[in-house]
Every structure is written in C-alpha cells, then in structure tokens.
Amino acid sequence: MKSSKKGTKSDAGPARPLLKQLAERPQQLFSGAFRQQYGALCFRYRNGGPRTDHSEIEILVVTTRDSGRWIIPKGWPMKKKKPHEAAAIEAWEEGGVRGAVSKQPVGRYTYLKELDNGDVAPCIVDIFQIEVEHTQDRFRETGQRRLDWVSPDEAARRVRELELKSLLVDFRPRLGKQARKSKA
C-alpha cells in the first residue's frame, strides 16, 4: 500500500552528480522544501537472542529498483498511517520482513532524490528500528531488488549517504518495552 507520490523515481542514479545539479539550482536546497520519508532499520540477532554486543546483529540492506545502489527500506508518508507504520510497510514491501517496530525514530538522515523530471529534491528520512521476527521469500517487490543481511559496518560501507553511514555504524538496538510497542 504505497502512497502515490507523482513525479518521483526510485532513487535512480543521476546522469550528472547530484551535488553539481543542486549547485546549479541552490534555491531548491534553501527554499525549505525538504520532503519527508520514513525508513526502516531492520535488524536481527545472529544467534537468536538479544545481546548488547553490537557485533551480534545483522542489518538488512536492499538495492534500489533502478540503479541497484544499496539503501535501507524507505518510502513516502502514507494516508492514515503513522510514520512507524509506514516504515514497517516499506520493510515488508521492499524486503519481506516483519517484526517489532519502535514507535520513536532512532535517527534521521538527509539525501538528494532525483525526480522523474530531472529536478533534485532534498529529503529527510526518519528511521524506525524493526527487530525482524519473520522473513518471507515472496513479497511485493520480489525480484526487483537484491537483499542482504550484513554487519552494521558492512551496511555502512554499502550505503551512499554519510549521515546514514554514521547511524548504521553507531546503531545499538533499543531493548525492552520502548522498542517493542508495535508489531509490523
């Protein structure tokens, strides 16, 4: 159930560097017209149970449909869905995973999205952690993306956005009731 956001591409790689395009039209960055998205930081424990050791978790990374670059599941706000619910839906549609979703974001990052018309739009992505409890081989975007479970450090190496890299390297799952308020 994706929102129908017209005029956007699925994170396609630009023909020209995004920063160069933005430098040619700085009013886009400074107009205050940031677009909101919600992302899912999907993780699981390697040996089955919660640990405090950062090295014991794996993070789901997926590729974009067009350019094949690595990202975390994310998408636009959805009508009648809270932000954490939208993030959980994106995790299911893009990665075939469900689990305990944090109602509060664990972080945010910004990136530049190339739109279908060639313009560049700055976006803010609020990220919600999902402790994955169920995976499925068949889901909405099966065959359109590659999926991989990797260490936080490897996830950070694969993604392009600097703020997201930092968040992935520093990620420590929120444990207990706070993190387990909502099931995806």
C-alpha positions in Angstrom: 0.0 0.0 0.0 2.3 2.7 -1.2 1.3 6.3 -1.4 1.1 7.6 -4.9 3.7 10.3 -5.0 3.8 11.5 -8.5 6.9 12.7 -10.2 9.4 10.6 -8.3 11.8 7.9 -9.3 13.0 5.0 -7.2 16.3 6.5 -6.1 17.7 6.2 -9.7 21.3 7.1 -10.2 21.6 10.5 -11.9 23.3 11.1 -15.2 25.2 14.0 -13.6 26.4 14.2 -9.9 23.5 15.3 -7.7 25.6 17.9 -5.9 26.5 19.5 -9.2 22.9 19.7 -10.2 22.0 21.2 -6.9 24.8 23.7 -7.1 23.2 24.9 -10.4 19.9 25.5 -8.6 20.7 26.3 -4.9 17.2 27.7 -4.4 16.0 24.1 -4.2 18.1 23.3 -1.2 17.5 26.6 0.6 13.8 27.0 -0.2 12.8 24.9 2.9 11.1 22.4 0.6 12.5 19.2 2.2 10.3 16.2 1.5 9.6 13.7 4.3 10.2 10.0 4.0 10.2 7.1 6.5 12.8 4.4 6.7 13.2 1.0 8.3 16.4 -0.1 10.0 15.7 -3.8 10.0 17.9 -5.9 12.2 18.2 -9.4 13.7 20.4 -11.2 16.1 22.8 -13.6 14.6 22.5 -16.2 17.4 18.8 -15.9 18.1 18.5 -13.6 21.1 19.1 -10.1 22.3 22.7 -9.3 23.1 24.3 -6.0 24.0 27.2 -6.8 21.7 27.0 -4.6 18.5 28.8 -7.3 16.5 26.0 -9.8 17.1 23.4 -8.0 14.9 22.8 -8.1 11.2 21.1 -5.3 9.2 19.0 -5.7 6.1 20.1 -3.7 3.1 18.3 -3.7 -0.2 19.1 -2.3 -3.6 17.1 0.4 -5.4 15.0 -0.9 -8.3 16.6 1.3 -10.9 20.3 2.0 -10.1 21.0 -1.0 -7.9 22.7 1.0 -5.2 22.3 -0.1 -1.5 19.8 1.5 0.8 17.6 0.6 3.7 13.8 0.2 3.0 12.1 3.6 2.9 9.3 5.5 1.3 6.8 8.3 1.3 4.2 9.1 4.0 1.0 7.1 3.7 -2.5 8.3 4.2 -4.0 7.1 7.5 -0.7 5.5 8.6 1.6 6.7 11.4 5.3 7.2 10.5 6.4 3.9 12.2 3.6 2.1 10.4 4.7 3.4 7.0 8.2 2.3 7.7 7.0 -1.2 8.6 5.0 -1.4 5.4 8.1 -0.4 3.4 10.1 -3.0 5.2 7.5 -5.7 4.2 7.1 -4.5 0.6 10.8 -3.9 -0.2 12.4 -6.6 2.0 9.8 -9.2 3.0 10.4 -8.7 6.7 8.1 -8.1 9.7 8.8 -7.6 13.4 8.7 -5.4 16.4 8.7 -1.7 15.4 9.8 1.2 17.5 7.3 4.0 17.6 10.0 6.6 18.0 12.7 7.2 15.4 16.2 6.0 16.1 17.7 8.7 13.9 17.3 10.5 10.6 19.3 11.3 7.5 19.1 13.6 4.5 19.7 12.8 0.9 19.1 14.2 -2.6 16.5 12.4 -4.6 16.4 12.8 -8.4 12.8 13.2 -9.6 11.4 12.0 -13.0 11.6 15.5 -14.4 15.3 15.7 -13.7 15.0 18.0 -10.7 16.6 17.2 -7.4 14.6 17.2 -4.2 16.2 17.2 -0.7 14.6 14.6 1.5 14.6 13.9 5.3 14.2 10.3 6.3 13.1 9.5 9.8 14.3 6.0 10.6 12.5 3.4 12.8 14.1 0.3 14.1 12.4 -3.1 13.3 13.6 -6.2 15.2 12.9 -8.7 12.5 10.9 -11.8 13.7 9.6 -13.1 10.3 11.0 -13.2 6.8 9.3 -14.2 3.6 10.7 -15.2 0.3 7.8 -13.8 -1.7 6.7 -10.2 -1.1 5.5 -7.2 -3.2 8.9 -6.3 -4.7 10.4 -9.8 -5.0 12.8 -9.9 -8.0 13.0 -6.1 -8.2 15.7 -5.7 -5.5 18.6 -7.6 -4.1 18.6 -8.2 -0.3 21.5 -8.9 2.0 21.9 -9.3 5.8 25.2 -7.7 6.8 27.1 -6.4 9.8 26.5 -2.8 10.8 29.9 -1.9 9.5 29.3 -3.6 6.1 25.9 -1.9 5.8 27.6 1.5 6.4 30.2 0.7 3.7 27.4 -0.1 1.2 25.1 2.9 1.5 26.0 6.2 0.0 24.5 8.8 2.4 27.1 9.9 5.0 24.5 10.5 7.8 23.1 7.0 7.3 26.6 5.5 7.3 27.2 7.1 10.7 23.8 5.9 12.1 24.5 2.4 10.9 28.0 2.2 12.5 26.7 3.6 15.8 23.4 1.7 15.8 22.6 -0.1 19.1 19.1 -1.6 19.2 16.7 -0.2 21.8 15.8 -3.1 24.0 12.7 -3.7 26.2 9.2 -2.2 26.1 10.1 1.0 24.3 11.3 -0.8 21.2 8.5 -3.4 21.2 5.4 -1.2 21.3 4.1 -2.0 17.9 4.2 -5.2 15.7 4.6 -4.8 12.0 
